Amino acid sequence: MAKIDKLILRLLNKPSDFTWIELIKLLKYFGYSELKSKGKTGGSRRKFVNKNMGIIILHESHPGSIVKNHVLKQIIEKLKLEENE
């Protein structure tokens, strides 16, 4: 089993220690890239877009790097919706 497959399974299990870096790796795998903020007021908000113009807007975890459970659920649902399109 490839590392990305293990990471996908980890996401689907919604662990309490899923990190921001792991989330970024998954989004990149699914074709998302981060849109850079054009101003100084972007704060912790991050936007990711894919070639189909699918947009995911998240707040980067801070001060720690652990992603909250409700965010993991939103990502799972978003990626499942795009599989069906």
C-alpha positions as CSV (number, residue, x, y, z in Angstrom):
1,M,0.0,0.0,0.0
2,A,1.4,3.4,-1.0
3,K,2.0,6.2,1.5
4,I,-0.8,8.3,0.0
5,D,-3.3,5.4,0.4
6,K,-2.3,5.1,4.0
7,L,-2.8,8.8,4.5
8,I,-6.3,8.6,2.8
9,L,-7.3,5.8,5.2
10,R,-5.9,7.8,8.1
11,L,-8.1,10.8,7.0
12,L,-11.2,8.6,6.7
13,N,-10.6,7.4,10.3
14,K,-10.7,11.0,11.5
15,P,-7.8,10.7,14.0
16,S,-7.5,13.3,16.7
17,D,-3.8,13.9,15.7
18,F,-4.2,14.6,12.0
19,T,-1.8,17.4,11.1
20,W,-2.0,20.4,8.8
21,I,1.0,19.1,6.8
22,E,-0.8,15.8,6.2
23,L,-3.9,17.7,5.1
24,I,-1.8,19.8,2.6
25,K,-0.3,16.6,1.2
26,L,-3.7,15.1,0.6
27,L,-5.1,18.2,-1.0
28,K,-2.1,18.4,-3.4
29,Y,-2.7,14.7,-4.3
30,F,-6.3,15.5,-5.2
31,G,-5.1,18.4,-7.4
32,Y,-5.5,21.3,-5.1
33,S,-3.0,24.2,-4.9
34,E,-3.0,27.0,-2.4
35,L,-4.0,30.5,-3.6
36,K,-1.8,33.0,-2.1
37,S,-3.4,35.9,-0.2
38,K,-3.1,39.2,-2.1
39,G,-3.3,41.4,1.0
40,K,-1.9,41.7,4.5
41,T,-5.2,40.6,6.1
42,G,-5.3,37.0,5.0
43,G,-4.6,35.8,8.5
44,S,-4.9,32.1,9.0
45,R,-7.4,31.7,6.2
46,R,-6.2,29.5,3.4
47,K,-7.9,28.9,0.0
48,F,-7.2,25.9,-2.2
49,V,-8.4,25.5,-5.7
50,N,-8.2,22.7,-8.3
51,K,-8.4,22.6,-12.1
52,N,-12.2,22.2,-12.0
53,M,-12.5,25.4,-9.9
54,G,-13.4,23.5,-6.8
55,I,-12.6,25.7,-3.9
56,I,-11.8,24.7,-0.3
57,I,-11.5,27.5,2.3
58,L,-9.9,26.6,5.6
59,H,-8.3,28.2,8.7
60,E,-4.8,27.0,9.2
61,S,-4.4,25.3,12.6
62,H,-2.6,27.4,15.1
63,P,-0.8,27.7,17.5
64,G,-0.6,23.9,17.1
65,S,-0.8,22.0,13.8
66,I,-3.6,19.6,14.6
67,V,-6.6,19.8,12.3
68,K,-10.0,19.9,14.1
69,N,-12.4,17.0,13.6
70,H,-15.1,19.0,12.0
71,V,-12.6,20.2,9.4
72,L,-11.7,16.6,8.6
73,K,-15.4,15.8,8.1
74,Q,-15.8,18.8,5.7
75,I,-12.7,17.7,3.7
76,I,-14.0,14.1,3.4
77,E,-17.4,15.3,2.2
78,K,-15.9,17.8,-0.3
79,L,-13.6,15.1,-1.8
80,K,-16.4,12.6,-2.0
81,L,-18.7,15.1,-3.8
82,E,-16.0,15.8,-6.4
83,E,-15.5,12.0,-7.0
84,N,-19.1,11.9,-8.2
85,E,-18.9,14.8,-10.6
